[in-house]
Amino acid sequence: MATKPTRQQDQAADKLAGILGAIAEAARLDARSPLDPSTFADLAGRVARVSSAFNLDAILARALESRGKALGLRSGTADLLTLVELDVAPLASLLLDDDAFRGLVARAEAELGEV
């Protein structure tokens, strides 16, 4: 049976999610960034290995939720993007510009019938 993460481990996971978000934002801001989804996935895997209590999926969920919140989207953005099969992987969705990210969330909502 796994033990519940400590408060410090939980804070660490939030920091790691913020790092994923910051890397993706930097790539979006630099229009000529060579960061592609494959390289970002490699980086994300390395970032996640820092945590002993949370895996990449859990850290990614926090990053997606944070991005959704920053864009004024409803809570549950991470759940939508990880449950619905879309043409963009959840991790790669962090690399999308704001309008494309909103559009992806809208498509996921429509697919689930939650218009």
N, C-alpha and C positions, 0 to 999 in steps of 0.2 A: 504494500500500500504506500503510495507516494505521500510525502508530508506536504503540508500547506507551505507555500513560499513565505519567507519572512517579509516584513515591511520593506527592508532594504533591498531584497531581491525583486520585489514588486516595483520599487522605485528604479532599480537598475533596468528592468524591462521597459519602463516608460522612457528612460534615457536612450535605450537602444532603438526603440520605435522612433524617437525623435531624430536619431542619427540616420535611419533609413529615410525619413521624411526630408531631412536636410540634404542628403545626397541627391535624392530625386529632385528636390527644388533647385539645387545648384545646376543640375543637368538641364532642367527646364529653362532656367534663366540664361544659360549659355547656349544659345541657339545652335552653335556648332559643336556642342559637346559630343565626344565619341562614345559616350556611355550608351550602350544598347541593352536591351532586356537581358540578354545572356550574361553580359559582364555585370550588370546590376544584380542578377541572381547570384552570381559568384560572390560579389561583395556582401550581399545580404546574408548568405550562408556563413561567411566569415564573421560578420558582426554578431550573428546569433550564437556563435560558438562561445562568445564571451559569457553568456548566461549559463549557470548550472541548473536553473530552475525553470526556464522558459525556452521552448523551441522556436524555430523560425515562424511557424504558423501563428503562434500566440503573439509574438512580437509584431508580425505583419498585421494581424487583426487590430492591434493598438494603433499602428501607423495609419491604417485605412480609416479607422474611426476618427482619428485626429484630423486627417485630411478632410473627411466629410464634415466634421464639426466646423473647421476653419472656413469651409465653403458655404456654411449655413444649411447643410443637408440634415435630414432627420437622423436620430440615433439609429443604429442598426446598419449603417452603411457597410461596415465590415462583413456582417452576416450576409447581406445581399450579394456582395461581390464574391464571396467565397462559396455560397450555396448554388448560385445560378451559373450554368455553363455559358460563358460568353467568349467572344473572339479575342479578348484580351485577358491574360492571366492576372490574378489579383495583384501579384507583386509588380508586374509591368504597368498596371493601372496607375501606380504612383508616379510614373514617368509622363503620364498624359497631362496636357495643359488643362487649365481649370474647366473650360467649356467641354472638352472631350471627357473629362472625368465626370462632370455633371450628367452628360449625355449617357455615359456608360451606366451610371446609377439609375437613370430614368429607364433605360432599356431593361435593366434587371428588375426594376419595380413592375414594369409592364409585363415582363415575362411571368412574374409571379401573380399578376392580376391585381396588384395593389396600386392602381392609378390614383 
